[in-house]
């Protein structure tokens, strides 16, 4: 499981936007928890960290490998 620290999420809509962005990345087989309170997103699969971070940043949030 790949874990990202995602900052800037403030509501359920934000969590859904991050979830959809991560799911669209090649190599992602599943998106686990996306939690604005813990600033956490979990992804399953073989996607590259850089591609995951880029997808989240494109949505307007900040992400780094956790």
PDBQT receptor file of N, H, CA, C and O in Angstrom, charges set to zero:
ATOM      1  N   UNK A   1       0.845  -1.178   0.000  1.00  0.00    +0.000 N 
ATOM      2  CA  UNK A   1       0.000   0.000   0.000  1.00  0.00    +0.000 C 
ATOM      3  C   UNK A   1       0.890   1.240   0.000  1.00  0.00    +0.000 C 
ATOM      4  O   UNK A   1       1.881   1.312   0.726  1.00  0.00    +0.000 OA
ATOM      5  N   UNK A   2       0.522   2.194  -0.813  1.00  0.00    +0.000 N 
ATOM      6  H   UNK A   2      -0.283   2.135  -1.403  1.00  0.00    +0.000 HD
ATOM      7  CA  UNK A   2       1.243   3.468  -0.907  1.00  0.00    +0.000 C 
ATOM      8  C   UNK A   2       0.458   4.487  -0.087  1.00  0.00    +0.000 C 
ATOM      9  O   UNK A   2      -0.758   4.611  -0.233  1.00  0.00    +0.000 OA
ATOM     10  N   UNK A   3       1.157   5.206   0.768  1.00  0.00    +0.000 N 
ATOM     11  H   UNK A   3       2.145   5.106   0.886  1.00  0.00    +0.000 HD
ATOM     12  CA  UNK A   3       0.502   6.232   1.588  1.00  0.00    +0.000 C 
ATOM     13  C   UNK A   3       1.032   7.609   1.202  1.00  0.00    +0.000 C 
ATOM     14  O   UNK A   3       2.234   7.806   1.024  1.00  0.00    +0.000 OA
ATOM     15  N   UNK A   4       0.111   8.547   1.079  1.00  0.00    +0.000 N 
ATOM     16  H   UNK A   4      -0.865   8.387   1.223  1.00  0.00    +0.000 HD
ATOM     17  CA  UNK A   4       0.462   9.935   0.785  1.00  0.00    +0.000 C 
ATOM     18  C   UNK A   4      -0.067  10.825   1.889  1.00  0.00    +0.000 C 
ATOM     19  O   UNK A   4      -1.146  10.590   2.432  1.00  0.00    +0.000 OA
ATOM     20  N   UNK A   5       0.698  11.844   2.214  1.00  0.00    +0.000 N 
ATOM     21  H   UNK A   5       1.575  12.036   1.773  1.00  0.00    +0.000 HD
ATOM     22  CA  UNK A   5       0.213  12.906   3.100  1.00  0.00    +0.000 C 
ATOM     23  C   UNK A   5      -0.355  13.976   2.173  1.00  0.00    +0.000 C 
ATOM     24  O   UNK A   5       0.359  14.529   1.337  1.00  0.00    +0.000 OA
ATOM     25  N   UNK A   6      -1.636  14.260   2.328  1.00  0.00    +0.000 N 
ATOM     26  H   UNK A   6      -2.216  13.811   3.007  1.00  0.00    +0.000 HD
ATOM     27  CA  UNK A   6      -2.315  15.226   1.465  1.00  0.00    +0.000 C 
ATOM     28  C   UNK A   6      -2.838  16.362   2.328  1.00  0.00    +0.000 C 
ATOM     29  O   UNK A   6      -3.614  16.134   3.255  1.00  0.00    +0.000 OA
ATOM     30  N   UNK A   7      -2.419  17.577   2.030  1.00  0.00    +0.000 N 
ATOM     31  H   UNK A   7      -1.788  17.763   1.277  1.00  0.00    +0.000 HD
ATOM     32  CA  UNK A   7      -2.896  18.733   2.775  1.00  0.00    +0.000 C 
ATOM     33  C   UNK A   7      -3.767  19.608   1.877  1.00  0.00    +0.000 C 
ATOM     34  O   UNK A   7      -3.628  19.612   0.654  1.00  0.00    +0.000 OA
ATOM     35  N   UNK A   8      -4.658  20.341   2.513  1.00  0.00    +0.000 N 
ATOM     36  H   UNK A   8      -4.771  20.339   3.506  1.00  0.00    +0.000 HD
ATOM     37  CA  UNK A   8      -5.534  21.256   1.797  1.00  0.00    +0.000 C 
ATOM     38  C   UNK A   8      -6.961  20.763   1.668  1.00  0.00    +0.000 C 
ATOM     39  O   UNK A   8      -7.833  21.507   1.218  1.00  0.00    +0.000 OA
ATOM     40  N   UNK A   9      -7.219  19.506   2.059  1.00  0.00    +0.000 N 
ATOM     41  H   UNK A   9      -6.511  18.902   2.424  1.00  0.00    +0.000 HD
ATOM     42  CA  UNK A   9      -8.585  18.998   1.997  1.00  0.00    +0.000 C 
ATOM     43  C   UNK A   9      -9.362  19.543   3.190  1.00  0.00    +0.000 C 
ATOM     44  O   UNK A   9      -8.894  19.477   4.327  1.00  0.00    +0.000 OA
ATOM     45  N   UNK A  10     -10.554  20.082   2.924  1.00  0.00    +0.000 N 
ATOM     46  H   UNK A  10     -10.934  20.135   2.001  1.00  0.00    +0.000 HD
ATOM     47  CA  UNK A  10     -11.347  20.675   4.005  1.00  0.00    +0.000 C 
ATOM     48  C   UNK A  10     -12.742  20.089   4.133  1.00  0.00    +0.000 C 
ATOM     49  O   UNK A  10     -13.460  20.413   5.079  1.00  0.00    +0.000 OA
ATOM     50  N   UNK A  11     -13.145  19.223   3.187  1.00  0.00    +0.000 N 
ATOM     51  H   UNK A  11     -12.562  18.961   2.419  1.00  0.00    +0.000 HD
ATOM     52  CA  UNK A  11     -14.519  18.709   3.217  1.00  0.00    +0.000 C 
ATOM     53  C   UNK A  11     -14.602  17.381   2.471  1.00  0.00    +0.000 C 
ATOM     54  O   UNK A  11     -13.621  16.904   1.899  1.00  0.00    +0.000 OA
ATOM     55  N   UNK A  12     -15.779  16.809   2.491  1.00  0.00    +0.000 N 
ATOM     56  H   UNK A  12     -16.575  17.196   2.956  1.00  0.00    +0.000 HD
ATOM     57  CA  UNK A  12     -16.000  15.549   1.793  1.00  0.00    +0.000 C 
ATOM     58  C   UNK A  12     -15.798  15.670   0.297  1.00  0.00    +0.000 C 
ATOM     59  O   UNK A  12     -15.316  14.735  -0.343  1.00  0.00    +0.000 OA
ATOM     60  N   UNK A  13     -16.163  16.817  -0.269  1.00  0.00    +0.000 N 
ATOM     61  H   UNK A  13     -16.555  17.576   0.251  1.00  0.00    +0.000 HD
ATOM     62  CA  UNK A  13     -15.942  17.031  -1.702  1.00  0.00    +0.000 C 
ATOM     63  C   UNK A  13     -14.450  16.950  -2.022  1.00  0.00    +0.000 C 
ATOM     64  O   UNK A  13     -14.058  16.368  -3.033  1.00  0.00    +0.000 OA
ATOM     65  N   UNK A  14     -13.635  17.528  -1.171  1.00  0.00    +0.000 N 
ATOM     66  H   UNK A  14     -13.954  18.001  -0.349  1.00  0.00    +0.000 HD
ATOM     67  CA  UNK A  14     -12.181  17.478  -1.360  1.00  0.00    +0.000 C 
ATOM     68  C   UNK A  14     -11.692  16.028  -1.347  1.00  0.00    +0.000 C 
ATOM     69  O   UNK A  14     -10.895  15.626  -2.195  1.00  0.00    +0.000 OA
ATOM     70  N   UNK A  15     -12.169  15.260  -0.390  1.00  0.00    +0.000 N 
ATOM     71  H   UNK A  15     -12.815  15.586   0.299  1.00  0.00    +0.000 HD
ATOM     72  CA  UNK A  15     -11.771  13.847  -0.298  1.00  0.00    +0.000 C 
ATOM     73  C   UNK A  15     -12.162  13.101  -1.571  1.00  0.00    +0.000 C 
ATOM     74  O   UNK A  15     -11.381  12.302  -2.087  1.00  0.00    +0.000 OA
ATOM     75  N   UNK A  16     -13.362  13.357  -2.077  1.00  0.00    +0.000 N 
ATOM     76  H   UNK A  16     -13.997  14.006  -1.658  1.00  0.00    +0.000 HD
ATOM     77  CA  UNK A  16     -13.807  12.699  -3.304  1.00  0.00    +0.000 C 
ATOM     78  C   UNK A  16     -12.971  13.116  -4.506  1.00  0.00    +0.000 C 
ATOM     79  O   UNK A  16     -12.671  12.289  -5.368  1.00  0.00    +0.000 OA
ATOM     80  N   UNK A  17     -12.595  14.382  -4.573  1.00  0.00    +0.000 N 
ATOM     81  H   UNK A  17     -12.839  15.054  -3.873  1.00  0.00    +0.000 HD
ATOM     82  CA  UNK A  17     -11.765  14.861  -5.678  1.00  0.00    +0.000 C 
ATOM     83  C   UNK A  17     -10.400  14.172  -5.664  1.00  0.00    +0.000 C 
ATOM     84  O   UNK A  17      -9.894  13.771  -6.712  1.00  0.00    +0.000 OA
ATOM     85  N   UNK A  18      -9.811  14.038  -4.486  1.00  0.00    +0.000 N 
ATOM     86  H   UNK A  18     -10.222  14.364  -3.635  1.00  0.00    +0.000 HD
ATOM     87  CA  UNK A  18      -8.515  13.362  -4.363  1.00  0.00    +0.000 C 
ATOM     88  C   UNK A  18      -8.671  11.888  -4.706  1.00  0.00    +0.000 C 
ATOM     89  O   UNK A  18      -7.829  11.323  -5.405  1.00  0.00    +0.000 OA
ATOM     90  N   UNK A  19      -9.724  11.265  -4.228  1.00  0.00    +0.000 N 
ATOM     91  H   UNK A  19     -10.408  11.723  -3.660  1.00  0.00    +0.000 HD
ATOM     92  CA  UNK A  19      -9.971   9.845  -4.516  1.00  0.00    +0.000 C 
ATOM     93  C   UNK A  19     -10.076   9.605  -6.019  1.00  0.00    +0.000 C 
ATOM     94  O   UNK A  19      -9.465   8.671  -6.539  1.00  0.00    +0.000 OA
ATOM     95  N   UNK A  20     -10.845  10.438  -6.723  1.00  0.00    +0.000 N 
ATOM     96  H   UNK A  20     -11.341  11.196  -6.300  1.00  0.00    +0.000 HD
ATOM     97  CA  UNK A  20     -11.012  10.294  -8.167  1.00  0.00    +0.000 C 
ATOM     98  C   UNK A  20      -9.706  10.540  -8.910  1.00  0.00    +0.000 C 
ATOM     99  O   UNK A  20      -9.386   9.838  -9.869  1.00  0.00    +0.000 OA
ATOM    100  N   UNK A  21      -8.955  11.540  -8.461  1.00  0.00    +0.000 N 
ATOM    101  H   UNK A  21      -9.215  12.111  -7.682  1.00  0.00    +0.000 HD
ATOM    102  CA  UNK A  21      -7.674  11.842  -9.112  1.00  0.00    +0.000 C 
ATOM    103  C   UNK A  21      -6.713  10.667  -8.975  1.00  0.00    +0.000 C 
ATOM    104  O   UNK A  21      -6.049  10.290  -9.940  1.00  0.00    +0.000 OA
ATOM    105  N   UNK A  22      -6.639  10.098  -7.796  1.00  0.00    +0.000 N 
ATOM    106  H   UNK A  22      -7.178  10.405  -7.012  1.00  0.00    +0.000 HD
ATOM    107  CA  UNK A  22      -5.743   8.964  -7.573  1.00  0.00    +0.000 C 
ATOM    108  C   UNK A  22      -6.193   7.746  -8.374  1.00  0.00    +0.000 C 
ATOM    109  O   UNK A  22      -5.361   7.037  -8.940  1.00  0.00    +0.000 OA
ATOM    110  N   UNK A  23      -7.487   7.499  -8.425  1.00  0.00    +0.000 N 
ATOM    111  H   UNK A  23      -8.162   8.075  -7.965  1.00  0.00    +0.000 HD
ATOM    112  CA  UNK A  23      -8.010   6.342  -9.154  1.00  0.00    +0.000 C 
ATOM    113  C   UNK A  23      -7.721   6.424 -10.649  1.00  0.00    +0.000 C 
ATOM    114  O   UNK A  23      -7.675   5.399 -11.330  1.00  0.00    +0.000 OA
ATOM    115  N   UNK A  24      -7.527   7.635 -11.161  1.00  0.00    +0.000 N 
ATOM    116  H   UNK A  24      -7.564   8.467 -10.608  1.00  0.00    +0.000 HD
ATOM    117  CA  UNK A  24      -7.296   7.813 -12.590  1.00  0.00    +0.000 C 
ATOM    118  C   UNK A  24      -5.851   7.557 -13.010  1.00  0.00    +0.000 C 
ATOM    119  O   UNK A  24      -5.554   7.512 -14.203  1.00  0.00    +0.000 OA
ATOM    120  N   UNK A  25      -4.950   7.390 -12.042  1.00  0.00    +0.000 N 
ATOM    121  H   UNK A  25      -5.192   7.427 -11.072  1.00  0.00    +0.000 HD
ATOM    122  CA  UNK A  25      -3.527   7.201 -12.350  1.00  0.00    +0.000 C 
ATOM    123  C   UNK A  25      -3.284   5.759 -12.788  1.00  0.00    +0.000 C 
ATOM    124  O   UNK A  25      -3.784   4.816 -12.174  1.00  0.00    +0.000 OA
ATOM    125  N   UNK A  26      -2.515   5.606 -13.852  1.00  0.00    +0.000 N 
ATOM    126  H   UNK A  26      -2.109   6.371 -14.351  1.00  0.00    +0.000 HD
ATOM    127  CA  UNK A  26      -2.167   4.285 -14.370  1.00  0.00    +0.000 C 
ATOM    128  C   UNK A  26      -1.435   3.473 -13.301  1.00  0.00    +0.000 C 
ATOM    129  O   UNK A  26      -0.510   3.968 -12.656  1.00  0.00    +0.000 OA
ATOM    130  N   UNK A  27      -1.856   2.235 -13.125  1.00  0.00    +0.000 N 
ATOM    131  H   UNK A  27      -2.608   1.833 -13.648  1.00  0.00    +0.000 HD
ATOM    132  CA  UNK A  27      -1.234   1.358 -12.145  1.00  0.00    +0.000 C 
ATOM    133  C   UNK A  27      -1.970   1.288 -10.824  1.00  0.00    +0.000 C 
ATOM    134  O   UNK A  27      -1.650   0.445  -9.986  1.00  0.00    +0.000 OA
ATOM    135  N   UNK A  28      -2.957   2.160 -10.618  1.00  0.00    +0.000 N 
ATOM    136  H   UNK A  28      -3.218   2.844 -11.299  1.00  0.00    +0.000 HD
ATOM    137  CA  UNK A  28      -3.733   2.128  -9.381  1.00  0.00    +0.000 C 
ATOM    138  C   UNK A  28      -4.810   1.053  -9.515  1.00  0.00    +0.000 C 
ATOM    139  O   UNK A  28      -5.604   1.066 -10.456  1.00  0.00    +0.000 OA
ATOM    140  N   UNK A  29      -4.823   0.124  -8.557  1.00  0.00    +0.000 N 
ATOM    141  H   UNK A  29      -4.178   0.114  -7.793  1.00  0.00    +0.000 HD
ATOM    142  CA  UNK A  29      -5.832  -0.933  -8.563  1.00  0.00    +0.000 C 
ATOM    143  C   UNK A  29      -6.922  -0.674  -7.535  1.00  0.00    +0.000 C 
ATOM    144  O   UNK A  29      -7.974  -1.314  -7.570  1.00  0.00    +0.000 OA
ATOM    145  N   UNK A  30      -6.682   0.255  -6.623  1.00  0.00    +0.000 N 
ATOM    146  H   UNK A  30      -5.828   0.775  -6.594  1.00  0.00    +0.000 HD
ATOM    147  CA  UNK A  30      -7.683   0.600  -5.625  1.00  0.00    +0.000 C 
ATOM    148  C   UNK A  30      -7.242   1.795  -4.807  1.00  0.00    +0.000 C 
ATOM    149  O   UNK A  30      -6.050   2.022  -4.601  1.00  0.00    +0.000 OA
ATOM    150  N   UNK A  31      -8.215   2.550  -4.346  1.00  0.00    +0.000 N 
ATOM    151  H   UNK A  31      -9.184   2.365  -4.513  1.00  0.00    +0.000 HD
ATOM    152  CA  UNK A  31      -7.942   3.685  -3.466  1.00  0.00    +0.000 C 
ATOM    153  C   UNK A  31      -8.588   3.366  -2.130  1.00  0.00    +0.000 C 
ATOM    154  O   UNK A  31      -9.797   3.151  -2.045  1.00  0.00    +0.000 OA
ATOM    155  N   UNK A  32      -7.772   3.337  -1.090  1.00  0.00    +0.000 N 
ATOM    156  H   UNK A  32      -6.790   3.512  -1.159  1.00  0.00    +0.000 HD
ATOM    157  CA  UNK A  32      -8.272   3.054   0.253  1.00  0.00    +0.000 C 
ATOM    158  C   UNK A  32      -8.757   4.329   0.913  1.00  0.00    +0.000 C 
ATOM    159  O   UNK A  32      -9.482   5.119   0.309  1.00  0.00    +0.000 OA
ATOM    160  N   UNK A  33      -8.358   4.517   2.133  1.00  0.00    +0.000 N 
ATOM    161  H   UNK A  33      -7.768   3.875   2.623  1.00  0.00    +0.000 HD
ATOM    162  CA  UNK A  33      -8.794   5.675   2.908  1.00  0.00    +0.000 C 
ATOM    163  C   UNK A  33      -8.277   6.976   2.300  1.00  0.00    +0.000 C 
ATOM    164  O   UNK A  33      -7.116   7.079   1.905  1.00  0.00    +0.000 OA
ATOM    165  N   UNK A  34      -9.153   7.951   2.234  1.00  0.00    +0.000 N 
ATOM    166  H   UNK A  34     -10.096   7.867   2.555  1.00  0.00    +0.000 HD
ATOM    167  CA  UNK A  34      -8.786   9.340   1.954  1.00  0.00    +0.000 C 
ATOM    168  C   UNK A  34      -9.428  10.131   3.085  1.00  0.00    +0.000 C 
ATOM    169  O   UNK A  34     -10.651  10.252   3.151  1.00  0.00    +0.000 OA
ATOM    170  N   UNK A  35      -8.603  10.667   3.968  1.00  0.00    +0.000 N 
ATOM    171  H   UNK A  35      -7.609  10.569   3.914  1.00  0.00    +0.000 HD
ATOM    172  CA  UNK A  35      -9.098  11.262   5.211  1.00  0.00    +0.000 C 
ATOM    173  C   UNK A  35      -8.521  12.655   5.412  1.00  0.00    +0.000 C 
ATOM    174  O   UNK A  35      -7.321  12.816   5.633  1.00  0.00    +0.000 OA
ATOM    175  N   UNK A  36      -9.387  13.657   5.333  1.00  0.00    +0.000 N 
ATOM    176  H   UNK A  36     -10.362  13.526   5.154  1.00  0.00    +0.000 HD
ATOM    177  CA  UNK A  36      -8.925  15.043   5.473  1.00  0.00    +0.000 C 
ATOM    178  C   UNK A  36      -8.422  15.341   6.881  1.00  0.00    +0.000 C 
ATOM    179  O   UNK A  36      -7.520  16.160   7.053  1.00  0.00    +0.000 OA
ATOM    180  N   UNK A  37      -8.991  14.690   7.885  1.00  0.00    +0.000 N 
ATOM    181  H   UNK A  37      -9.724  14.024   7.745  1.00  0.00    +0.000 HD
ATOM    182  CA  UNK A  37      -8.583  14.950   9.263  1.00  0.00    +0.000 C 
ATOM    183  C   UNK A  37      -7.191  14.411   9.564  1.00  0.00    +0.000 C 
ATOM    184  O   UNK A  37      -6.429  15.025  10.310  1.00  0.00    +0.000 OA
ATOM    185  N   UNK A  38      -6.869  13.279   8.989  1.00  0.00    +0.000 N 
ATOM    186  H   UNK A  38      -7.489  12.780   8.383  1.00  0.00    +0.000 HD
ATOM    187  CA  UNK A  38      -5.536  12.691   9.188  1.00  0.00    +0.000 C 
ATOM    188  C   UNK A  38      -4.563  13.092   8.082  1.00  0.00    +0.000 C 
ATOM    189  O   UNK A  38      -3.387  12.732   8.122  1.00  0.00    +0.000 OA
ATOM    190  N   UNK A  39      -5.063  13.845   7.085  1.00  0.00    +0.000 N 
ATOM    191  H   UNK A  39      -6.019  14.138   7.052  1.00  0.00    +0.000 HD
ATOM    192  CA  UNK A  39      -4.260  14.267   5.932  1.00  0.00    +0.000 C 
ATOM    193  C   UNK A  39      -3.600  13.058   5.269  1.00  0.00    +0.000 C 
ATOM    194  O   UNK A  39      -2.395  13.050   5.017  1.00  0.00    +0.000 OA
ATOM    195  N   UNK A  40      -4.413  12.042   4.993  1.00  0.00    +0.000 N 
ATOM    196  H   UNK A  40      -5.392  12.049   5.198  1.00  0.00    +0.000 HD
ATOM    197  CA  UNK A  40      -3.910  10.768   4.517  1.00  0.00    +0.000 C 
ATOM    198  C   UNK A  40      -4.689  10.283   3.305  1.00  0.00    +0.000 C 
ATOM    199  O   UNK A  40      -5.907  10.445   3.222  1.00  0.00    +0.000 OA
ATOM    200  N   UNK A  41      -3.955   9.678   2.358  1.00  0.00    +0.000 N 
ATOM    201  H   UNK A  41      -2.966   9.546   2.425  1.00  0.00    +0.000 HD
ATOM    202  CA  UNK A  41      -4.574   8.957   1.244  1.00  0.00    +0.000 C 
ATOM    203  C   UNK A  41      -3.790   7.668   1.052  1.00  0.00    +0.000 C 
ATOM    204  O   UNK A  41      -2.559   7.668   1.068  1.00  0.00    +0.000 OA
ATOM    205  N   UNK A  42      -4.517   6.569   0.870  1.00  0.00    +0.000 N 
ATOM    206  H   UNK A  42      -5.517   6.570   0.857  1.00  0.00    +0.000 HD
ATOM    207  CA  UNK A  42      -3.894   5.266   0.672  1.00  0.00    +0.000 C 
ATOM    208  C   UNK A  42      -4.282   4.727  -0.698  1.00  0.00    +0.000 C 
ATOM    209  O   UNK A  42      -5.439   4.802  -1.111  1.00  0.00    +0.000 OA
ATOM    210  N   UNK A  43      -3.279   4.178  -1.395  1.00  0.00    +0.000 N 
ATOM    211  H   UNK A  43      -2.340   4.117  -1.059  1.00  0.00    +0.000 HD
ATOM    212  CA  UNK A  43      -3.481   3.696  -2.752  1.00  0.00    +0.000 C 
ATOM    213  C   UNK A  43      -2.887   2.300  -2.873  1.00  0.00    +0.000 C 
ATOM    214  O   UNK A  43      -1.822   2.018  -2.322  1.00  0.00    +0.000 OA
ATOM    215  N   UNK A  44      -3.577   1.434  -3.594  1.00  0.00    +0.000 N 
ATOM    216  H   UNK A  44      -4.442   1.662  -4.042  1.00  0.00    +0.000 HD
ATOM    217  CA  UNK A  44      -3.062   0.100  -3.891  1.00  0.00    +0.000 C 
ATOM    218  C   UNK A  44      -2.683   0.042  -5.358  1.00  0.00    +0.000 C 
ATOM    219  O   UNK A  44      -3.327   0.662  -6.203  1.00  0.00    +0.000 OA
ATOM    220  N   UNK A  45      -1.631  -0.710  -5.652  1.00  0.00    +0.000 N 
ATOM    221  H   UNK A  45      -1.108  -1.214  -4.965  1.00  0.00    +0.000 HD
ATOM    222  CA  UNK A  45      -1.226  -0.887  -7.033  1.00  0.00    +0.000 C 
ATOM    223  C   UNK A  45       0.241  -0.611  -7.232  1.00  0.00    +0.000 C 
ATOM    224  O   UNK A  45       1.023  -0.569  -6.282  1.00  0.00    +0.000 OA
ATOM    225  N   UNK A  46       0.603  -0.422  -8.494  1.00  0.00    +0.000 N 
ATOM    226  H   UNK A  46      -0.032  -0.455  -9.266  1.00  0.00    +0.000 HD
ATOM    227  CA  UNK A  46       2.006  -0.250  -8.877  1.00  0.00    +0.000 C 
ATOM    228  C   UNK A  46       2.294   1.140  -9.432  1.00  0.00    +0.000 C 
ATOM    229  O   UNK A  46       3.320   1.345 -10.080  1.00  0.00    +0.000 OA
ATOM    230  N   UNK A  47       1.419   2.080  -9.190  1.00  0.00    +0.000 N 
ATOM    231  H   UNK A  47       0.585   1.914  -8.663  1.00  0.00    +0.000 HD
ATOM    232  CA  UNK A  47       1.607   3.439  -9.705  1.00  0.00    +0.000 C 
ATOM    233  C   UNK A  47       2.858   4.076  -9.110  1.00  0.00    +0.000 C 
ATOM    234  O   UNK A  47       3.248   3.774  -7.982  1.00  0.00    +0.000 OA
ATOM    235  N   UNK A  48       3.473   4.951  -9.878  1.00  0.00    +0.000 N 
ATOM    236  H   UNK A  48       3.156   5.195 -10.795  1.00  0.00    +0.000 HD
ATOM    237  CA  UNK A  48       4.643   5.678  -9.399  1.00  0.00    +0.000 C 
ATOM    238  C   UNK A  48       4.209   6.815  -8.478  1.00  0.00    +0.000 C 
ATOM    239  O   UNK A  48       3.203   7.481  -8.724  1.00  0.00    +0.000 OA
ATOM    240  N   UNK A  49       4.983   7.024  -7.417  1.00  0.00    +0.000 N 
ATOM    241  H   UNK A  49       5.799   6.483  -7.217  1.00  0.00    +0.000 HD
ATOM    242  CA  UNK A  49       4.674   8.090  -6.453  1.00  0.00    +0.000 C 
ATOM    243  C   UNK A  49       4.551   9.441  -7.156  1.00  0.00    +0.000 C 
ATOM    244  O   UNK A  49       3.639  10.213  -6.861  1.00  0.00    +0.000 OA
ATOM    245  N   UNK A  50       5.451   9.721  -8.067  1.00  0.00    +0.000 N 
ATOM    246  H   UNK A  50       6.192   9.094  -8.306  1.00  0.00    +0.000 HD
ATOM    247  CA  UNK A  50       5.426  11.000  -8.771  1.00  0.00    +0.000 C 
ATOM    248  C   UNK A  50       4.129  11.227  -9.521  1.00  0.00    +0.000 C 
ATOM    249  O   UNK A  50       3.612  12.344  -9.544  1.00  0.00    +0.000 OA
ATOM    250  N   UNK A  51       3.596  10.182 -10.133  1.00  0.00    +0.000 N 
ATOM    251  H   UNK A  51       4.015   9.274 -10.114  1.00  0.00    +0.000 HD
ATOM    252  CA  UNK A  51       2.339  10.300 -10.872  1.00  0.00    +0.000 C 
ATOM    253  C   UNK A  51       1.170  10.527  -9.916  1.00  0.00    +0.000 C 
ATOM    254  O   UNK A  51       0.250  11.286 -10.220  1.00  0.00    +0.000 OA
ATOM    255  N   UNK A  52       1.211   9.870  -8.767  1.00  0.00    +0.000 N 
ATOM    256  H   UNK A  52       1.959   9.253  -8.519  1.00  0.00    +0.000 HD
ATOM    257  CA  UNK A  52       0.153  10.061  -7.767  1.00  0.00    +0.000 C 
ATOM    258  C   UNK A  52       0.174  11.485  -7.220  1.00  0.00    +0.000 C 
ATOM    259  O   UNK A  52      -0.864  12.138  -7.113  1.00  0.00    +0.000 OA
ATOM    260  N   UNK A  53       1.368  11.953  -6.877  1.00  0.00    +0.000 N 
ATOM    261  H   UNK A  53       2.211  11.422  -6.964  1.00  0.00    +0.000 HD
ATOM    262  CA  UNK A  53       1.513  13.315  -6.358  1.00  0.00    +0.000 C 
ATOM    263  C   UNK A  53       1.042  14.320  -7.407  1.00  0.00    +0.000 C 
ATOM    264  O   UNK A  53       0.330  15.269  -7.080  1.00  0.00    +0.000 OA
ATOM    265  N   UNK A  54       1.432  14.121  -8.651  1.00  0.00    +0.000 N 
ATOM    266  H   UNK A  54       2.011  13.350  -8.917  1.00  0.00    +0.000 HD
ATOM    267  CA  UNK A  54       1.043  15.043  -9.722  1.00  0.00    +0.000 C 
ATOM    268  C   UNK A  54      -0.478  15.098  -9.886  1.00  0.00    +0.000 C 
ATOM    269  O   UNK A  54      -1.038  16.170 -10.114  1.00  0.00    +0.000 OA
ATOM    270  N   UNK A  55      -1.140  13.957  -9.772  1.00  0.00    +0.000 N 
ATOM    271  H   UNK A  55      -0.685  13.087  -9.587  1.00  0.00    +0.000 HD
ATOM    272  CA  UNK A  55      -2.600  13.923  -9.911  1.00  0.00    +0.000 C 
ATOM    273  C   UNK A  55      -3.273  14.716  -8.801  1.00  0.00    +0.000 C 
ATOM    274  O   UNK A  55      -4.248  15.427  -9.044  1.00  0.00    +0.000 OA
ATOM    275  N   UNK A  56      -2.754  14.595  -7.584  1.00  0.00    +0.000 N 
ATOM    276  H   UNK A  56      -1.961  14.017  -7.387  1.00  0.00    +0.000 HD
ATOM    277  CA  UNK A  56      -3.328  15.323  -6.452  1.00  0.00    +0.000 C 
ATOM    278  C   UNK A  56      -3.063  16.823  -6.585  1.00  0.00    +0.000 C 
ATOM    279  O   UNK A  56      -3.946  17.643  -6.334  1.00  0.00    +0.000 OA
ATOM    280  N   UNK A  57      -1.854  17.166  -6.978  1.00  0.00    +0.000 N 
ATOM    281  H   UNK A  57      -1.137  16.500  -7.182  1.00  0.00    +0.000 HD
ATOM    282  CA  UNK A  57      -1.485  18.591  -7.156  1.00  0.00    +0.000 C 
ATOM    283  C   UNK A  57      -2.341  19.226  -8.249  1.00  0.00    +0.000 C 
ATOM    284  O   UNK A  57      -2.743  20.384  -8.130  1.00  0.00    +0.000 OA
ATOM    285  N   UNK A  58      -2.619  18.481  -9.301  1.00  0.00    +0.000 N 
ATOM    286  H   UNK A  58      -2.293  17.541  -9.398  1.00  0.00    +0.000 HD
ATOM    287  CA  UNK A  58      -3.458  18.998 -10.390  1.00  0.00    +0.000 C 
ATOM    288  C   UNK A  58      -4.860  19.359  -9.896  1.00  0.00    +0.000 C 
ATOM    289  O   UNK A  58      -5.511  20.244 -10.451  1.00  0.00    +0.000 OA
ATOM    290  N   UNK A  59      -5.318  18.672  -8.854  1.00  0.00    +0.000 N 
ATOM    291  H   UNK A  59      -4.790  17.953  -8.403  1.00  0.00    +0.000 HD
ATOM    292  CA  UNK A  59      -6.620  18.965  -8.247  1.00  0.00    +0.000 C 
ATOM    293  C   UNK A  59      -6.569  20.169  -7.298  1.00  0.00    +0.000 C 
ATOM    294  O   UNK A  59      -7.610  20.654  -6.856  1.00  0.00    +0.000 OA
ATOM    295  N   UNK A  60      -5.356  20.651  -6.986  1.00  0.00    +0.000 N 
ATOM    296  H   UNK A  60      -4.511  20.256  -7.346  1.00  0.00    +0.000 HD
ATOM    297  CA  UNK A  60      -5.238  21.837  -6.148  1.00  0.00    +0.000 C 
ATOM    298  C   UNK A  60      -4.815  21.568  -4.710  1.00  0.00    +0.000 C 
ATOM    299  O   UNK A  60      -4.909  22.453  -3.859  1.00  0.00    +0.000 OA
ATOM    300  N   UNK A  61      -4.351  20.359  -4.434  1.00  0.00    +0.000 N 
ATOM    301  H   UNK A  61      -4.274  19.641  -5.125  1.00  0.00    +0.000 HD
ATOM    302  CA  UNK A  61      -3.923  19.995  -3.080  1.00  0.00    +0.000 C 
ATOM    303  C   UNK A  61      -2.420  19.724  -3.073  1.00  0.00    +0.000 C 
ATOM    304  O   UNK A  61      -1.796  19.641  -4.131  1.00  0.00    +0.000 OA
ATOM    305  N   UNK A  62      -1.850  19.588  -1.902  1.00  0.00    +0.000 N 
ATOM    306  H   UNK A  62      -2.357  19.655  -1.043  1.00  0.00    +0.000 HD
ATOM    307  CA  UNK A  62      -0.426  19.305  -1.764  1.00  0.00    +0.000 C 
ATOM    308  C   UNK A  62      -0.280  17.869  -1.304  1.00  0.00    +0.000 C 
ATOM    309  O   UNK A  62      -0.976  17.436  -0.385  1.00  0.00    +0.000 OA
ATOM    310  N   UNK A  63       0.620  17.122  -1.933  1.00  0.00    +0.000 N 
ATOM    311  H   UNK A  63       1.186  17.473  -2.679  1.00  0.00    +0.000 HD
ATOM    312  CA  UNK A  63       0.822  15.717  -1.564  1.00  0.00    +0.000 C 
ATOM    313  C   UNK A  63       2.305  15.384  -1.551  1.00  0.00    +0.000 C 
ATOM    314  O   UNK A  63       3.074  15.870  -2.381  1.00  0.00    +0.000 OA
ATOM    315  N   UNK A  64       2.693  14.546  -0.594  1.00  0.00    +0.000 N 
ATOM    316  H   UNK A  64       2.069  14.152   0.080  1.00  0.00    +0.000 HD
ATOM    317  CA  UNK A  64       4.048  13.996  -0.511  1.00  0.00    +0.000 C 
ATOM    318  C   UNK A  64       3.924  12.557  -0.043  1.00  0.00    +0.000 C 
ATOM    319  O   UNK A  64       2.930  12.180   0.578  1.00  0.00    +0.000 OA
ATOM    320  N   UNK A  65       4.934  11.758  -0.345  1.00  0.00    +0.000 N 
ATOM    321  H   UNK A  65       5.741  12.064  -0.849  1.00  0.00    +0.000 HD
ATOM    322  CA  UNK A  65       4.943  10.378   0.132  1.00  0.00    +0.000 C 
ATOM    323  C   UNK A  65       4.968  10.389   1.655  1.00  0.00    +0.000 C 
ATOM    324  O   UNK A  65       5.705  11.170   2.257  1.00  0.00    +0.000 OA
ATOM    325  N   UNK A  66       4.180   9.541   2.276  1.00  0.00    +0.000 N 
ATOM    326  H   UNK A  66       3.581   8.906   1.787  1.00  0.00    +0.000 HD
ATOM    327  CA  UNK A  66       4.121   9.486   3.736  1.00  0.00    +0.000 C 
ATOM    328  C   UNK A  66       5.038   8.382   4.257  1.00  0.00    +0.000 C 
ATOM    329  O   UNK A  66       5.129   8.174   5.467  1.00  0.00    +0.000 OA
TER     330      UNK A  66
